[in-house]
Each structure stands twice: as structure tokens, then as C-alpha cells.
Amino acid sequence: MQINTKYQDKENMNGRILMGSNYISRDIVVPCFCKVKNRSDIAYMRDMLYSLTTDIEPMYLREIRRKEELNYRFTQPTSDDYVKLDKNNFPDYEYSRHDQQIYVNGKQYKVVFNGVINPKQKGNKVSFELKFETTELPYGESIGTSLELEENKKVGLWSFDFNIDWHAGGDKRKYTFENLSKGTVYYHGSAPNDQFNMYKKITIILGEDTESFVWNLTHAEIMKIEGIKLKAGDRIVYDSFRVYKNGVEISTETNIAQPKFKYGANKFEFNQT
């Protein structure tokens, strides 16, 4: 990942002062190849590749691999054996289920194309690289949401590196709470979710009337909503840097503080139940 580090020089002082560092972007390179039936098709294939890589709109990228190296399964030949060919006259071997491509984890990256492809031909094979660059964030993001994780939906979206507790009733997968003033939520991300452009959406149903709603999280400033009347049953939603009450934005009635999460247990507390 590209890192931006800022320093400041001081007059009559040896060295410099570290002002801070932040990650800017991540480059992702995907090696590719394609095969054609006739060499006369190379030009057509090359033009098609160029047309596919001119899109400047962001897209999501996931990593996919095979469980095992793709090899021909050797068997004892007989007089009736033959090699099946595909439509391009290349051997079409029978593979086991371990040869199937699978997603390696539950992460995705929001990227754009970065750089022109440079196809290289060798016989009927064309090799090239697709170069991508992350757009807003240099981090991968989980494909599933915390509510899907809590409801045990779409288990295939998650991977071992998330360190998820799959035992029934596990606290690491609890994200819905009722009739309480304090509790704990577990954040599985390795990068802190502490910026407005990182997805997070928190819904709070008030339990009583108030003109001052205050709550806090372990790694965030105290969050307040004051100056307006709030009633029991009102739905408060923190969505990115905006705050809503029953679908109407009330960001100007808050102290601007936003929820922040770091890896592990994050405690929260409200001034009401």
C-alpha cells in the first residue's frame, strides 16, 4: 500500500518531527492469459481486451483461486482412450472438484483500472496484466454485513481470517440489543472503522421521551442529540456522517461526533434504556 508520511522541520533543531502517516491507495495486479483457435484471431482478441479495459467506473474485485494446482490426471491408457478437445482445439481434461475455482476470503476491493494493458503473444496464447488501483479506501471490506453475520445468513461470505465465533449464541456475532442501556459489540475488521467514508449504519430506538440523548463508544467521542424533542419509539439512525430521526436528517442538532470501532470488543452506553 502507498503510504503518505508528513514531517515538519524546526529551525535550529537536528532531525525532524513526525506529523503523521496514512495509507493512500493499494495497487492490485492480476496476471491473465487467453488462447485463440487461430492466430488470425489475435488482433480481434487484442482489440476486445482494450475495449473491456477502457471503463473508468469503479468496480468490486475479489480474489479467486483453485484449491489445487491444475494438472492432468494420469490414467492407464487403453486402445479406446482419446483426448477430448474444446472449441479452440485445446485438451479438455476432466478435473476433480478440487480444481474448481473458489473465492479465497470474504473481502472485496473497490477499484478502477490503472494503466494500459500490454498483450504479449506466444503462439496462440496471449498474456497480459490487469492493473487496478483502489478508489476511496486502500483496505478490503467484508462482503457481508454484521446483521447477516448475526442471523447466520450467507455463511459463504465469511472466511477463516475474520476469527468469527460460529457457536450458537456467541457474543462475537450479536449486533441487536433490546431494553438495555449498555453492552458490547465485536468488530471483526483489522482496520479501524473511524472515517466517514467507511460504511457503518447504526439504528437506535429510543425508550423514553427526552430533549437530550447522549451515548458513547469505547473508541469514539461522546455523541449527543440536543435542542429538539425526542419521543419514545423514535428511530435514530447514524449513517456515515449524517444522523436521522424517523427518516429526517437532524445532523445540525448533534455535536458532529461519529461512531468509531476498532478490532475486538467495543463497549457502548446510553443515558436511557
KABEL-V576995 format. One line per field, one symbol per residue. phi: phi as a letter, one per 30 degrees, with the letter a starting at -180 (. if undefined). psi: psi as a letter, one per 30 degrees, with the letter a starting at -180 (. if undefined). burial: b if it has 24 or more other C-alpha atoms within 12 Angstrom, else e. Layout:
# KABEL-V576995
phi: ???
psi: ???
burial: ???
This chain:
# KABEL-V576995
phi: .dccccbbccdibdiacdckbadcabcbccdbabbbdbdddeddddddddddccdcddbcbbcbbcdbddbdddbddbdcdacdcddcicecddcddddddbddaccbbdbbdbjddbdbcbiccccabccbbdcdbdcdbdddcddddddicheddcbeddhcdcdeidddbcbbbbhbcaabcccdddcecbbdccdabccbcdcadacbcbabbecbddcbbbjbdccejdccbcbhccbbbhicdbedcccidbdbbbejdbdbacdac
psi: kkkjkklkkkkgkkalkjflllkelkkkkjklllklekfffeeeeeeeeeefgfkgkllkklkkllelkjlkjkljllffkljkkafggkkilkllfffkklkfagllkjllkjlklikkkjbgkkklkkklkldekglllkelleeeeeghkhffflleffhkjgkkgkffgjgkkkhlflakkkkfkfkkiglfgkkkjkkkjkflklgjkklllegllkkkjlflkklkfkjkkjjbglkkjhfkkhefglgfklkkklkakjklklgl.
burial: eeeeeeeeeeeeeeeeeeeeeeeebbbbeeeeebbbeeeeebeebbeebeeebeeeeeeebbeeeeeeeeeeeeeeeeeeeeeeeeeeeeeeeeeeeeeeeeeebbbbbbbbbbeebebeeeeebbbbbbebbbbebbbbbbbbbbeebbebeeeebbeeebebeeeeeeebbbbeeeeeeebbbbbbbeeebbeeebbbbbbbbbeeeeeebbbbbbebeebbbeeeebeeeeebbbbbbbbbbeeeebbebbeebbbbbeebebbbbbeee
